[in-house]
Amino acid sequence: MSEQHHHHTGTGRRWHALPIYLLTLLLVLLLWELGVQFVADTPRRFLFPTPQAVIARAGQLLRDGTLLRHTRVTLLEMGLGLLLGTSTALLLGYTVAHSEFLAHLLQPVIVTSQAVPIVALAPLLTVWFGPGLISKIFVCALIVFFPILVNIVAGLTTIDPRLHDLFRLLEASRRQELFHLEIPAALPAFLTGLRVGGTLAGMGAVVGEFVASSEGLGYLVKQGQNLYDLPLMFVAILTLTFITLTVYGLLGLVERTVLAWRQRDDTASQT
C-alpha cells in the first residue's frame, strides 16, 4: 500500500514539475525575443535571428528531409559510441574492482585518456580511422567511458566485504555472487554513470563532426557558420539540445523503473 502511494507521489511530483519546465521554456523564449529587440536597430541584427526565422528554417529543413537525415547520422554515432564506451567501461570496471595489480597497471592509461582534451584527440582519431562513422564512434566512446567506469568501480568497491564472506561461507559460485550480490549492488551507480554518459555522447558526436564530416548536426552547425546562416546554426544546436535532454530523460526513466522494480523485488523476498 505504502509502496503504491510512493509510486503515485513520485509520478505526481514529476507532473507538478511540468509547469516549471514550461515556465523555463517561456523565459528562454522571452529572453531570446528581448535579445532580438536589443540588436534590432544595430548593424549586428543579422547575427541574432528571431525565433520566427529559426522556426521557418526548421520547417524548411524538415520538409526537404535535411534535418532528419543529419539527425539520424548523429543519433547513430551517439548510440554506437555509447554502446562501445559502456561495454568497455563494464569490462574494465569489473577488472579494476577485482584486481589490485590491474588497477595500478591500468590507472595511468585510464587517467591519461581523460587528461587529454577530447577536442585535441578527435583530429588524431580522424587521421587514424578516417572522416567516416568509425572515428565519431571512438570519440563518443572515449567521452562516455570515464563517468561510467568511475561509477561501476565505486559501486563494486563499496560492497561490504562481510557480504562477500557470507557468499563464500554459503559456498556460492562465482556466477551466483556476480548475479545476486555484485550486479544488484553496483546497479544504482552504473545507471547514474550511464545517464551522465548518455548526455555526453551528443557532445562526443558533434566534436567528431566538427573535425571532419559531410553529415550530422555538427556538420550543419559548421555549414551554418561558413555561410553565415544563423537560423541553420540555431536549428542544429536546438535539435542537439532536444536530443540530449530526451536521452537524459529516457535514461532517468530507465533508472527509476529498474530501481523501483528492484526495490519491489527486495520487499517481496523479505516478506
C-alpha angles and dihedrals in degrees: 000000000000090000091054089049090050090051091051094047090049090052091043092052090054091051091048088055092057096082088051091053090049090048090052090051090049091049091051091050090048093051089047091052091047090051090051091050091048093059096032095104097038129087088247093066092106089061092064112055119203120245087248091056091049092048090049091050090047090052091051093048091048093049095052092042095240096121093047093049094051093041090053091054093050092046091051091051091048094047096048092041091051091048093050094043093047096047092047091048091050093052096043093040092054091046094048092047092052103039123052091190093054090043090058091042097050100035096083091049093048094046092046091052088058098038092064109075112247089231088064094045096047095073090049092051089048090054091048100043102023130246093289135094098295096065091049091051090052092048089051093046092051093051096047096040101077103053091047093047093049091051094047092050090046091049093049099042095049093061110118107256088220089067090056088050090050092053091049090048089053087050092239116176121245088254093052091049090050096049100036102036116013102040095046091046095048096039099089092049092045093051091050090051091047091054091052091045092049092057092046091052090076091055091049092052093049094046088053091048092049091058097051130339144123096205142031135071092285088056090052090053090051092046090051090050093050093048095038085238097153096175089056090052091049092049092051093046093047091047090052091048090051092049092049093048091047092050090048091049094046094048089047089053091049089050093051093045095048094045093046090050090049091049091051089048091052092047091050093049091051094053 
